[in-house]
């Protein structure tokens, strides 16, 4: 549904991949008419028929609006697309996935060219964009003034969460959550591999996996509290020594099922090291100390 609150708000979007296209469509649905540019021009055709304004060059796109949203492949692509373009007085919101150090460097780069800069980390996939009930949101960090000024516009595609003035903060939040997701999916892959040659249907195991992972995810709060307190033995139910002992069953089962344990053994090795260092009465929180050296 169109909202004329945004009808006359100038906005440019650089990058029309799956995510960039989803962002543009969300703003179109809110009544905006974004200026759009993509290195491959054909990607703008469908959006033009929906009300977007395609232009031939990135320079034209940047010149068209005070607020420029970038959603490209990687940080290097951003530098290439904006090379030599006048950014004086522009508000640059960069939703390209990058590392925290790359975000800080890009912020300095933008500021040296006279622009305000906001880095973003999108915690959503394209089908979640523009769908409030999907739970998708975007982390933002950098210029607080820029965020406050454009918050209404930035909140149209997905929720907007400001994480601080450090331009690298949004990327760090983004990658921390994505890293946790990667580890979780590694465990899920191992679980499905264990039953692959059995008579257990994956669709029957799936709801059990979801329920179990949801229940175990509550332990994240306890782990965070232990990290802040420095007491890794507080209210421990299953200590690290017990968990290491139980790992043997996991490994033997994998062997019986003809499944490689390589998704599990790196974490198990860290647990064993922590126990060997005399921390068997802790929970698994202490493994983090090994990761940060």
BALOBA-1460 file (C-alpha; in Angstrom, 3 decimals):
// residues 293
<rec num="1" residu="x" x="0.000" y="0.000" z="0.000"/>
<rec num="2" residu="x" x="1.373" y="3.399" z="-0.955"/>
<rec num="3" residu="x" x="2.151" y="5.895" z="1.796"/>
<rec num="4" residu="x" x="2.420" y="9.455" z="0.487"/>
<rec num="5" residu="x" x="4.695" y="10.279" z="3.441"/>
<rec num="6" residu="x" x="7.531" y="8.958" z="1.251"/>
<rec num="7" residu="x" x="6.274" y="10.050" z="-2.139"/>
<rec num="8" residu="x" x="8.629" y="13.000" z="-2.509"/>
<rec num="9" residu="x" x="11.621" y="11.559" z="-0.624"/>
<rec num="10" residu="x" x="14.523" y="11.303" z="-3.104"/>
<rec num="11" residu="x" x="16.358" y="8.004" z="-2.870"/>
<rec num="12" residu="x" x="18.934" y="6.241" z="-5.029"/>
<rec num="13" residu="x" x="19.730" y="2.525" z="-4.928"/>
<rec num="14" residu="x" x="22.933" y="1.161" z="-6.450"/>
<rec num="15" residu="x" x="22.872" y="-2.586" z="-7.071"/>
<rec num="16" residu="x" x="19.904" y="-4.628" z="-8.269"/>
<rec num="17" residu="x" x="20.790" y="-8.146" z="-7.297"/>
<rec num="18" residu="x" x="18.191" y="-10.200" z="-5.424"/>
<rec num="19" residu="x" x="18.538" y="-8.129" z="-2.260"/>
<rec num="20" residu="x" x="18.786" y="-4.750" z="-4.001"/>
<rec num="21" residu="x" x="15.698" y="-5.527" z="-6.053"/>
<rec num="22" residu="x" x="13.764" y="-6.544" z="-2.927"/>
<rec num="23" residu="x" x="14.766" y="-3.278" z="-1.229"/>
<rec num="24" residu="x" x="13.624" y="-1.204" z="-4.210"/>
<rec num="25" residu="x" x="10.277" y="-2.985" z="-4.357"/>
<rec num="26" residu="x" x="9.688" y="-2.314" z="-0.660"/>
<rec num="27" residu="x" x="10.304" y="1.405" z="-1.172"/>
<rec num="28" residu="x" x="8.104" y="1.416" z="-4.285"/>
<rec num="29" residu="x" x="5.308" y="-0.154" z="-2.241"/>
<rec num="30" residu="x" x="5.698" y="2.682" z="0.288"/>
<rec num="31" residu="x" x="5.081" y="5.268" z="-2.419"/>
<rec num="32" residu="x" x="8.660" y="6.198" z="-3.253"/>
<rec num="33" residu="x" x="10.153" y="6.281" z="-6.759"/>
<rec num="34" residu="x" x="13.814" y="5.345" z="-6.265"/>
<rec num="35" residu="x" x="16.439" y="6.159" z="-8.867"/>
<rec num="36" residu="x" x="18.189" y="2.858" z="-9.594"/>
<rec num="37" residu="x" x="21.408" y="1.753" z="-11.241"/>
<rec num="38" residu="x" x="22.970" y="-1.610" z="-11.895"/>
<rec num="39" residu="x" x="26.121" y="-2.571" z="-13.727"/>
<rec num="40" residu="x" x="23.969" y="-4.868" z="-15.912"/>
<rec num="41" residu="x" x="21.258" y="-2.492" z="-17.197"/>
<rec num="42" residu="x" x="18.665" y="-5.151" z="-18.002"/>
<rec num="43" residu="x" x="18.020" y="-5.805" z="-14.322"/>
<rec num="44" residu="x" x="16.312" y="-2.421" z="-14.021"/>
<rec num="45" residu="x" x="13.691" y="-3.102" z="-16.710"/>
<rec num="46" residu="x" x="11.115" y="-4.784" z="-14.488"/>
<rec num="47" residu="x" x="11.566" y="-2.171" z="-11.771"/>
<rec num="48" residu="x" x="11.079" y="0.627" z="-14.302"/>
<rec num="49" residu="x" x="7.660" y="-0.778" z="-15.171"/>
<rec num="50" residu="x" x="6.844" y="-0.695" z="-11.451"/>
<rec num="51" residu="x" x="7.777" y="2.967" z="-11.039"/>
<rec num="52" residu="x" x="11.526" y="3.049" z="-10.393"/>
<rec num="53" residu="x" x="13.712" y="5.460" z="-12.376"/>
<rec num="54" residu="x" x="16.669" y="3.679" z="-14.024"/>
<rec num="55" residu="x" x="19.718" y="5.684" z="-15.097"/>
<rec num="56" residu="x" x="22.645" y="4.669" z="-17.253"/>
<rec num="57" residu="x" x="25.537" y="5.456" z="-14.903"/>
<rec num="58" residu="x" x="26.320" y="5.332" z="-11.195"/>
<rec num="59" residu="x" x="27.272" y="9.014" z="-11.374"/>
<rec num="60" residu="x" x="23.785" y="9.941" z="-12.627"/>
<rec num="61" residu="x" x="22.220" y="7.839" z="-9.888"/>
<rec num="62" residu="x" x="24.274" y="9.460" z="-7.121"/>
<rec num="63" residu="x" x="23.558" y="12.950" z="-8.462"/>
<rec num="64" residu="x" x="19.813" y="12.289" z="-8.398"/>
<rec num="65" residu="x" x="19.360" y="11.956" z="-4.630"/>
<rec num="66" residu="x" x="20.757" y="13.065" z="-1.320"/>
<rec num="67" residu="x" x="20.280" y="9.578" z="0.142"/>
<rec num="68" residu="x" x="22.228" y="6.861" z="-1.687"/>
<rec num="69" residu="x" x="21.786" y="3.218" z="-0.661"/>
<rec num="70" residu="x" x="24.412" y="0.791" z="-1.922"/>
<rec num="71" residu="x" x="23.896" y="-2.979" z="-2.054"/>
<rec num="72" residu="x" x="26.648" y="-4.557" z="-4.143"/>
<rec num="73" residu="x" x="28.594" y="-7.809" z="-4.213"/>
<rec num="74" residu="x" x="31.459" y="-6.824" z="-1.919"/>
<rec num="75" residu="x" x="33.445" y="-3.867" z="-0.628"/>
<rec num="76" residu="x" x="35.714" y="-3.777" z="-3.674"/>
<rec num="77" residu="x" x="32.633" y="-3.448" z="-5.897"/>
<rec num="78" residu="x" x="31.590" y="-0.359" z="-3.948"/>
<rec num="79" residu="x" x="34.933" y="1.320" z="-4.556"/>
<rec num="80" residu="x" x="34.767" y="0.477" z="-8.255"/>
<rec num="81" residu="x" x="31.193" y="1.712" z="-8.680"/>
<rec num="82" residu="x" x="31.791" y="5.020" z="-6.891"/>
<rec num="83" residu="x" x="35.299" y="5.689" z="-8.172"/>
<rec num="84" residu="x" x="35.622" y="9.329" z="-9.246"/>
<rec num="85" residu="x" x="32.015" y="10.232" z="-8.394"/>
<rec num="86" residu="x" x="31.356" y="13.425" z="-6.429"/>
<rec num="87" residu="x" x="29.933" y="12.456" z="-3.017"/>
<rec num="88" residu="x" x="29.973" y="15.912" z="-1.483"/>
<rec num="89" residu="x" x="26.947" y="16.395" z="0.755"/>
<rec num="90" residu="x" x="25.620" y="12.882" z="0.109"/>
<rec num="91" residu="x" x="24.284" y="10.467" z="2.717"/>
<rec num="92" residu="x" x="25.783" y="7.100" z="1.847"/>
<rec num="93" residu="x" x="24.131" y="4.017" z="3.377"/>
<rec num="94" residu="x" x="26.090" y="0.922" z="2.435"/>
<rec num="95" residu="x" x="24.329" y="-2.418" z="2.901"/>
<rec num="96" residu="x" x="27.078" y="-4.429" z="1.202"/>
<rec num="97" residu="x" x="28.296" y="-7.398" z="3.259"/>
<rec num="98" residu="x" x="31.834" y="-6.739" z="4.513"/>
<rec num="99" residu="x" x="34.184" y="-7.129" z="7.455"/>
<rec num="100" residu="x" x="34.275" y="-4.595" z="10.316"/>
<rec num="101" residu="x" x="37.711" y="-3.322" z="9.203"/>
<rec num="102" residu="x" x="36.436" y="-2.851" z="5.655"/>
<rec num="103" residu="x" x="33.450" y="-0.897" z="7.005"/>
<rec num="104" residu="x" x="35.710" y="1.444" z="8.990"/>
<rec num="105" residu="x" x="37.950" y="2.001" z="5.980"/>
<rec num="106" residu="x" x="34.952" y="2.665" z="3.741"/>
<rec num="107" residu="x" x="33.587" y="5.169" z="6.281"/>
<rec num="108" residu="x" x="36.889" y="7.091" z="6.232"/>
<rec num="109" residu="x" x="36.870" y="6.915" z="2.426"/>
<rec num="110" residu="x" x="33.347" y="8.378" z="2.268"/>
<rec num="111" residu="x" x="34.043" y="11.103" z="4.816"/>
<rec num="112" residu="x" x="37.175" y="12.176" z="2.938"/>
<rec num="113" residu="x" x="34.875" y="12.721" z="-0.052"/>
<rec num="114" residu="x" x="32.435" y="14.867" z="1.890"/>
<rec num="115" residu="x" x="29.744" y="12.270" z="2.577"/>
<rec num="116" residu="x" x="28.109" y="11.061" z="5.756"/>
<rec num="117" residu="x" x="28.348" y="7.275" z="6.039"/>
<rec num="118" residu="x" x="26.263" y="4.517" z="7.561"/>
<rec num="119" residu="x" x="27.201" y="0.849" z="7.279"/>
<rec num="120" residu="x" x="24.511" y="-1.815" z="7.368"/>
<rec num="121" residu="x" x="24.285" y="-5.541" z="7.966"/>
<rec num="122" residu="x" x="21.094" y="-7.146" z="6.650"/>
<rec num="123" residu="x" x="19.708" y="-9.908" z="8.853"/>
<rec num="124" residu="x" x="17.213" y="-11.172" z="6.308"/>
<rec num="125" residu="x" x="16.943" y="-12.931" z="2.973"/>
<rec num="126" residu="x" x="15.218" y="-11.216" z="0.020"/>
<rec num="127" residu="x" x="11.753" y="-12.795" z="0.561"/>
<rec num="128" residu="x" x="11.721" y="-11.293" z="4.092"/>
<rec num="129" residu="x" x="12.234" y="-7.720" z="2.833"/>
<rec num="130" residu="x" x="9.116" y="-5.554" z="2.922"/>
<rec num="131" residu="x" x="7.277" y="-8.142" z="5.034"/>
<rec num="132" residu="x" x="7.035" y="-6.767" z="8.603"/>
<rec num="133" residu="x" x="5.899" y="-10.061" z="10.118"/>
<rec num="134" residu="x" x="8.975" y="-11.876" z="8.717"/>
<rec num="135" residu="x" x="11.197" y="-10.614" z="11.532"/>
<rec num="136" residu="x" x="13.918" y="-9.317" z="9.209"/>
<rec num="137" residu="x" x="15.949" y="-6.315" z="10.261"/>
<rec num="138" residu="x" x="19.115" y="-4.392" z="9.434"/>
<rec num="139" residu="x" x="21.952" y="-3.411" z="11.766"/>
<rec num="140" residu="x" x="23.251" y="0.135" z="11.180"/>
<rec num="141" residu="x" x="26.376" y="1.826" z="12.511"/>
<rec num="142" residu="x" x="28.253" y="5.038" z="11.829"/>
<rec num="143" residu="x" x="26.728" y="8.531" z="11.665"/>
<rec num="144" residu="x" x="23.999" y="8.771" z="14.284"/>
<rec num="145" residu="x" x="22.722" y="11.981" z="12.713"/>
<rec num="146" residu="x" x="22.319" y="10.268" z="9.357"/>
<rec num="147" residu="x" x="20.498" y="7.322" z="10.942"/>
<rec num="148" residu="x" x="18.112" y="9.564" z="12.894"/>
<rec num="149" residu="x" x="17.363" y="11.711" z="9.857"/>
<rec num="150" residu="x" x="16.547" y="8.791" z="7.542"/>
<rec num="151" residu="x" x="15.270" y="6.229" z="10.024"/>
<rec num="152" residu="x" x="11.716" y="6.259" z="8.668"/>
<rec num="153" residu="x" x="12.916" y="5.534" z="5.138"/>
<rec num="154" residu="x" x="15.425" y="2.900" z="6.262"/>
<rec num="155" residu="x" x="12.748" y="1.143" z="8.315"/>
<rec num="156" residu="x" x="10.489" y="0.547" z="5.297"/>
<rec num="157" residu="x" x="12.202" y="-2.622" z="3.935"/>
<rec num="158" residu="x" x="12.967" y="-4.102" z="7.381"/>
<rec num="159" residu="x" x="13.420" y="-3.111" z="10.996"/>
<rec num="160" residu="x" x="16.320" y="-0.733" z="11.671"/>
<rec num="161" residu="x" x="18.652" y="-1.374" z="14.627"/>
<rec num="162" residu="x" x="21.355" y="1.207" z="15.371"/>
<rec num="163" residu="x" x="24.427" y="-0.354" z="17.020"/>
<rec num="164" residu="x" x="26.753" y="2.630" z="17.539"/>
<rec num="165" residu="x" x="29.059" y="5.258" z="16.083"/>
<rec num="166" residu="x" x="31.815" y="2.750" z="15.250"/>
<rec num="167" residu="x" x="31.223" y="2.085" z="11.531"/>
<rec num="168" residu="x" x="32.409" y="-1.503" z="11.996"/>
<rec num="169" residu="x" x="29.792" y="-2.345" z="14.619"/>
<rec num="170" residu="x" x="26.995" y="-3.317" z="12.223"/>
<rec num="171" residu="x" x="29.259" y="-5.655" z="10.261"/>
<rec num="172" residu="x" x="30.578" y="-7.215" z="13.462"/>
<rec num="173" residu="x" x="27.034" y="-7.861" z="14.700"/>
<rec num="174" residu="x" x="26.092" y="-9.215" z="11.266"/>
<rec num="175" residu="x" x="29.029" y="-11.613" z="10.991"/>
<rec num="176" residu="x" x="28.711" y="-12.756" z="14.612"/>
<rec num="177" residu="x" x="25.119" y="-13.838" z="13.983"/>
<rec num="178" residu="x" x="25.948" y="-15.365" z="10.604"/>
<rec num="179" residu="x" x="28.837" y="-17.304" z="12.177"/>
<rec num="180" residu="x" x="26.499" y="-18.723" z="14.820"/>
<rec num="181" residu="x" x="24.072" y="-19.689" z="12.062"/>
<rec num="182" residu="x" x="26.862" y="-21.433" z="10.144"/>
<rec num="183" residu="x" x="27.809" y="-23.497" z="13.180"/>
<rec num="184" residu="x" x="24.182" y="-24.416" z="13.790"/>
<rec num="185" residu="x" x="23.695" y="-25.554" z="10.191"/>
<rec num="186" residu="x" x="26.887" y="-27.615" z="10.475"/>
<rec num="187" residu="x" x="25.298" y="-29.493" z="13.362"/>
<rec num="188" residu="x" x="22.054" y="-29.898" z="11.434"/>
<rec num="189" residu="x" x="23.956" y="-31.280" z="8.440"/>
<rec num="190" residu="x" x="25.701" y="-33.830" z="10.681"/>
<rec num="191" residu="x" x="22.374" y="-34.867" z="12.231"/>
<rec num="192" residu="x" x="20.790" y="-35.472" z="8.829"/>
<rec num="193" residu="x" x="23.896" y="-37.344" z="7.660"/>
<rec num="194" residu="x" x="23.564" y="-39.739" z="10.610"/>
<rec num="195" residu="x" x="20.073" y="-40.815" z="9.538"/>
<rec num="196" residu="x" x="20.724" y="-40.671" z="5.792"/>
<rec num="197" residu="x" x="21.061" y="-44.452" z="5.394"/>
<rec num="198" residu="x" x="18.520" y="-45.356" z="8.053"/>
<rec num="199" residu="x" x="14.757" y="-45.754" z="7.898"/>
<rec num="200" residu="x" x="14.239" y="-42.435" z="9.705"/>
<rec num="201" residu="x" x="12.653" y="-39.899" z="7.375"/>
<rec num="202" residu="x" x="14.321" y="-36.473" z="7.325"/>
<rec num="203" residu="x" x="10.881" y="-34.860" z="7.554"/>
<rec num="204" residu="x" x="10.189" y="-36.747" z="10.789"/>
<rec num="205" residu="x" x="13.508" y="-35.691" z="12.317"/>
<rec num="206" residu="x" x="13.168" y="-32.033" z="11.250"/>
<rec num="207" residu="x" x="10.547" y="-30.945" z="13.833"/>
<rec num="208" residu="x" x="12.485" y="-32.712" z="16.572"/>
<rec num="209" residu="x" x="15.629" y="-30.845" z="15.518"/>
<rec num="210" residu="x" x="13.834" y="-27.501" z="15.526"/>
<rec num="211" residu="x" x="12.342" y="-28.066" z="18.979"/>
<rec num="212" residu="x" x="15.644" y="-29.267" z="20.425"/>
<rec num="213" residu="x" x="17.677" y="-26.410" z="18.961"/>
<rec num="214" residu="x" x="15.128" y="-23.858" z="20.166"/>
<rec num="215" residu="x" x="15.304" y="-25.303" z="23.675"/>
<rec num="216" residu="x" x="19.110" y="-25.363" z="23.700"/>
<rec num="217" residu="x" x="19.319" y="-21.817" z="22.281"/>
<rec num="218" residu="x" x="18.109" y="-20.487" z="25.633"/>
<rec num="219" residu="x" x="21.551" y="-21.380" z="26.986"/>
<rec num="220" residu="x" x="22.974" y="-18.453" z="25.001"/>
<rec num="221" residu="x" x="21.687" y="-16.062" z="27.692"/>
<rec num="222" residu="x" x="23.386" y="-18.078" z="30.447"/>
<rec num="223" residu="x" x="26.644" y="-18.188" z="28.504"/>
<rec num="224" residu="x" x="26.560" y="-14.422" z="27.979"/>
<rec num="225" residu="x" x="26.003" y="-13.871" z="31.712"/>
<rec num="226" residu="x" x="28.963" y="-16.138" z="32.555"/>
<rec num="227" residu="x" x="31.179" y="-14.245" z="30.103"/>
<rec num="228" residu="x" x="30.319" y="-10.937" z="31.735"/>
<rec num="229" residu="x" x="30.769" y="-12.277" z="35.269"/>
<rec num="230" residu="x" x="33.972" y="-14.195" z="34.506"/>
<rec num="231" residu="x" x="32.656" y="-17.165" z="36.504"/>
<rec num="232" residu="x" x="32.350" y="-20.097" z="34.112"/>
<rec num="233" residu="x" x="31.328" y="-22.547" z="36.866"/>
<rec num="234" residu="x" x="28.203" y="-20.654" z="37.965"/>
<rec num="235" residu="x" x="25.009" y="-22.753" z="37.857"/>
<rec num="236" residu="x" x="26.618" y="-25.362" z="35.572"/>
<rec num="237" residu="x" x="24.359" y="-28.353" z="34.910"/>
<rec num="238" residu="x" x="26.537" y="-30.366" z="32.498"/>
<rec num="239" residu="x" x="30.194" y="-29.585" z="32.998"/>
<rec num="240" residu="x" x="32.851" y="-29.703" z="30.311"/>
<rec num="241" residu="x" x="34.416" y="-32.927" z="31.573"/>
<rec num="242" residu="x" x="31.043" y="-34.696" z="31.249"/>
<rec num="243" residu="x" x="30.509" y="-33.305" z="27.766"/>
<rec num="244" residu="x" x="33.949" y="-34.432" z="26.602"/>
<rec num="245" residu="x" x="33.227" y="-37.908" z="27.958"/>
<rec num="246" residu="x" x="29.947" y="-37.948" z="26.036"/>
<rec num="247" residu="x" x="31.679" y="-36.938" z="22.813"/>
<rec num="248" residu="x" x="32.944" y="-40.478" z="22.470"/>
<rec num="249" residu="x" x="29.395" y="-41.717" z="21.907"/>
<rec num="250" residu="x" x="28.852" y="-39.130" z="19.192"/>
<rec num="251" residu="x" x="32.041" y="-40.172" z="17.417"/>
<rec num="252" residu="x" x="31.353" y="-43.907" z="17.662"/>
<rec num="253" residu="x" x="27.835" y="-43.403" z="16.319"/>
<rec num="254" residu="x" x="29.190" y="-41.440" z="13.380"/>
<rec num="255" residu="x" x="31.608" y="-44.281" z="12.644"/>
<rec num="256" residu="x" x="28.814" y="-46.863" z="12.833"/>
<rec num="257" residu="x" x="26.695" y="-44.823" z="10.419"/>
<rec num="258" residu="x" x="29.573" y="-44.284" z="8.004"/>
<rec num="259" residu="x" x="29.551" y="-40.513" z="8.582"/>
<rec num="260" residu="x" x="32.679" y="-38.372" z="8.767"/>
<rec num="261" residu="x" x="32.855" y="-36.448" z="12.067"/>
<rec num="262" residu="x" x="34.773" y="-33.516" z="10.564"/>
<rec num="263" residu="x" x="31.994" y="-31.019" z="11.296"/>
<rec num="264" residu="x" x="32.208" y="-31.883" z="15.014"/>
<rec num="265" residu="x" x="35.840" y="-32.651" z="15.777"/>
<rec num="266" residu="x" x="37.270" y="-29.088" z="15.705"/>
<rec num="267" residu="x" x="34.931" y="-28.030" z="18.523"/>
<rec num="268" residu="x" x="35.484" y="-31.287" z="20.384"/>
<rec num="269" residu="x" x="39.242" y="-30.747" z="20.229"/>
<rec num="270" residu="x" x="38.855" y="-27.328" z="21.846"/>
<rec num="271" residu="x" x="36.699" y="-28.823" z="24.599"/>
<rec num="272" residu="x" x="39.370" y="-31.463" z="25.263"/>
<rec num="273" residu="x" x="42.075" y="-28.786" z="25.465"/>
<rec num="274" residu="x" x="40.072" y="-26.789" z="27.974"/>
<rec num="275" residu="x" x="39.588" y="-29.861" z="30.181"/>
<rec num="276" residu="x" x="43.284" y="-30.725" z="29.884"/>
<rec num="277" residu="x" x="44.064" y="-27.205" z="31.112"/>
<rec num="278" residu="x" x="42.165" y="-27.936" z="34.336"/>
<rec num="279" residu="x" x="38.767" y="-26.447" z="33.577"/>
<rec num="280" residu="x" x="36.603" y="-29.569" z="33.569"/>
<rec num="281" residu="x" x="34.115" y="-28.140" z="36.100"/>
<rec num="282" residu="x" x="33.196" y="-25.230" z="33.820"/>
<rec num="283" residu="x" x="30.539" y="-25.284" z="31.151"/>
<rec num="284" residu="x" x="31.535" y="-24.792" z="27.502"/>
<rec num="285" residu="x" x="31.875" y="-20.991" z="27.889"/>
<rec num="286" residu="x" x="35.589" y="-21.305" z="28.603"/>
<rec num="287" residu="x" x="36.214" y="-22.618" z="25.074"/>
<rec num="288" residu="x" x="35.801" y="-19.003" z="23.941"/>
<rec num="289" residu="x" x="39.032" y="-18.135" z="25.773"/>
<rec num="290" residu="x" x="40.891" y="-20.572" z="23.505"/>
<rec num="291" residu="x" x="39.416" y="-18.940" z="20.409"/>
<rec num="292" residu="x" x="40.546" y="-15.425" z="21.343"/>
<rec num="293" residu="x" x="43.997" y="-16.562" z="22.463"/>
